[in-house]
C-alpha cells in the first residue's frame, strides 16, 4: 500500500501542477470508499483556489483559500493530473475538476482510500491523535524511550503505531529495524536509549532514500506522473525471504506479526 514515501512523492509531483488551480467541481462516480464520500463535497469546496499541498502521516492535504481536502490513498490508490479529460477507467472513482479544464483523477481499485473536507485539519478526527512526523524535531530516541517504558509490545508493532510516530508502514519498519540491527519482536521497553537513537536515525535514512527514489512499487503504486517508484531495487530484507542477508549471507526469515509480513535476519538483528 502507499506509505509515507509514496504519499510524499505524490505530493512533490503535484505541487507545481495544483497550486494556483481553482476547483470548479468534484465529480464522484463511486461514493463507497473506505468511508462514504459526502455527496455535498463538491458544493463545499467549489470555487476555492489551491494554495498549498502538505502531508500528515499518509494523508495528503490539499489546502485551499477556505478549507482543506483531506485525501488518503488507501491500499492501492493513486492520483493523476490530466491537462485534458480522457475517458475514465473502471476504478477512476473521483475527478477534481479545475476551472482551467485540467483535472485531478483519483483511482482506487480496492476502495480503501478516502476523501474528506474540513476547515481545520489539525482537529479532524483522522489526524488529531497522530504522533510526530519522522522528520520532525519531536521524533527522537529519547521520545521513543519515554513512551516505551511501559510498552512490552514488539518494537515493530510499536514503530508502526500511528499514535507514536506518523506514517511508518510495514515496508519501512522492516527496513529500518534491519539497518538498526534490532529484532522486530524485541519488546519496546527492553531497548536502550542508545539503540533507539540509532533506530530514529535509520528510520529517517530509509524514508529519505525511498522518497529520493520515488517510493516503492510492489503492486499498485505509481507516482503522480504515472511512473513507478524504484526504491524496491534497494530493499535489504522486505520480500527477500530465503535470500541471503546482505550483511552475513544467512537466509532472510519471514513471519507474520499482527497479520503483517515481517522480514529479518536472525543473526544481524537482536
PyMOL commands that set and color helices and strands:
alter all, ss='L'
color gray80, all
select helices_A, chain A and resi 4-18+41-45+121-123+141-148+155-159+170-180+188-190+193-212+231-234
alter helices_A, ss='H'
color red, helices_A
select strands_A, chain A and resi 23-28+50-56+59-64+68-72+78-82+92-98+103-107+114-118+132-133+165-166+253-257+260-264
alter strands_A, ss='S'
color yellow, strands_A
deselect
rebuild
show_as cartoon
